[in-house]
Amino acid sequence: MSAYSGTGRRVATVAVVVADYDEAIAWYTGKLGFRLAEDVDLGGGKRWVTVEPGGQGARLLLAKADGESQAASIGNQTGGRVFLFLETADFARDHALMTERGVLFRETPRREAYGTVAVFADLHGNLWDLIEPKR
């Protein structure tokens, strides 16, 4: 057993590189229904901006690209693989609402051994799974 087991640790925040803070805030709150948790001016054009879907799990830090190298990763943070997994207790409801709000799904919903899932793209093209786990 690891010395770290049971110490109350968790992944609290995941950074997503974005082109513009306000555009990203509008997309995550308007299209996915996330809540703006923090928007703190750090000076020099930098901000600490976090959004969260509600419930438990990690927040997203909307990190504005700084320089060419970071800008090159916008929309391709994982080399084309699914990056994040948005878990829901009601797939049909959330899929319909997200579609109505203009979220681009890359496939029709499918049932897998682990649950109902469909891949969608965020505002810059990073891939996500919307998933209702099999209970």
BELHUVEN-V203126 format. One record per residue. N is the residue number from 1. RES is the residue in three letters. PHI is phi as a letter, one per 20 degrees, with the letter a starting at -180 (NA if undefined). D_CENTER is the distance of its C-alpha to the mean C-alpha in Angstrom with 1 decimal. Layout:
# BELHUVEN-V203126
[[N,RES,PHI,D_CENTER] [N,RES,PHI,D_CENTER]]
This chain:
# BELHUVEN-V203126
[[1,MET,NA,31.6] [2,SER,f,29.5] [3,ALA,f,30.5] [4,TYR,e,26.9] [5,SER,g,26.7] [6,GLY,m,26.4] [7,THR,e,25.9] [8,GLY,m,23.0] [9,ARG,e,20.5] [10,ARG,b,16.7] [11,VAL,f,13.6] [12,ALA,e,12.9] [13,THR,b,10.5] [14,VAL,c,8.4] [15,ALA,e,9.2] [16,VAL,c,7.6] [17,VAL,f,10.9] [18,VAL,c,11.5] [19,ALA,e,14.9] [20,ASP,b,15.5] [21,TYR,g,14.3] [22,ASP,f,15.6] [23,GLU,f,14.3] [24,ALA,f,10.7] [25,ILE,g,11.5] [26,ALA,f,13.2] [27,TRP,f,10.6] [28,TYR,f,7.8] [29,THR,e,10.9] [30,GLY,f,13.0] [31,LYS,e,11.3] [32,LEU,e,8.8] [33,GLY,m,11.2] [34,PHE,f,9.2] [35,ARG,d,11.9] [36,LEU,f,12.7] [37,ALA,e,13.8] [38,GLU,b,15.5] [39,ASP,b,16.8] [40,VAL,d,19.6] [41,ASP,f,21.8] [42,LEU,e,22.6] [43,GLY,n,25.2] [44,GLY,m,25.8] [45,GLY,n,22.9] [46,LYS,e,20.3] [47,ARG,c,18.1] [48,TRP,d,16.1] [49,VAL,d,13.2] [50,THR,c,10.7] [51,VAL,c,8.8] [52,GLU,b,8.4] [53,PRO,f,8.5] [54,GLY,n,12.1] [55,GLY,m,14.0] [56,GLN,d,13.6] [57,GLY,p,11.0] [58,ALA,f,9.2] [59,ARG,e,8.3] [60,LEU,d,6.3] [61,LEU,e,9.3] [62,LEU,e,9.5] [63,ALA,d,12.4] [64,LYS,f,14.8] [65,ALA,g,16.4] [66,ASP,c,19.9] [67,GLY,n,22.3] [68,GLU,f,22.6] [69,SER,f,21.1] [70,GLN,f,17.8] [71,ALA,f,17.9] [72,ALA,f,18.6] [73,SER,e,15.3] [74,ILE,g,13.2] [75,GLY,n,11.7] [76,ASN,b,13.1] [77,GLN,f,11.7] [78,THR,c,12.8] [79,GLY,m,15.8] [80,GLY,n,14.7] [81,ARG,e,13.6] [82,VAL,f,10.6] [83,PHE,e,8.0] [84,LEU,c,5.7] [85,PHE,c,7.3] [86,LEU,e,7.0] [87,GLU,e,10.6] [88,THR,c,13.0] [89,ALA,e,16.7] [90,ASP,b,17.5] [91,PHE,g,16.2] [92,ALA,g,18.8] [93,ARG,f,18.1] [94,ASP,f,14.3] [95,HIS,f,14.9] [96,ALA,f,17.8] [97,LEU,f,16.2] [98,MET,f,13.2] [99,THR,f,15.9] [100,GLU,f,18.2] [101,ARG,e,15.8] [102,GLY,n,15.6] [103,VAL,f,12.4] [104,LEU,e,13.8] [105,PHE,e,14.1] [106,ARG,e,15.7] [107,GLU,b,17.8] [108,THR,e,19.4] [109,PRO,g,18.4] [110,ARG,c,20.2] [111,ARG,e,21.6] [112,GLU,d,21.4] [113,ALA,g,23.2] [114,TYR,e,20.1] [115,GLY,q,19.1] [116,THR,e,18.0] [117,VAL,b,15.2] [118,ALA,b,14.2] [119,VAL,e,12.1] [120,PHE,c,10.5] [121,ALA,d,9.6] [122,ASP,e,7.6] [123,LEU,f,10.2] [124,HIS,d,11.3] [125,GLY,o,11.3] [126,ASN,f,8.7] [127,LEU,e,8.9] [128,TRP,c,7.0] [129,ASP,d,9.4] [130,LEU,e,10.1] [131,ILE,b,12.7] [132,GLU,d,15.6] [133,PRO,f,17.3] [134,LYS,f,21.0] [135,ARG,d,22.8]]
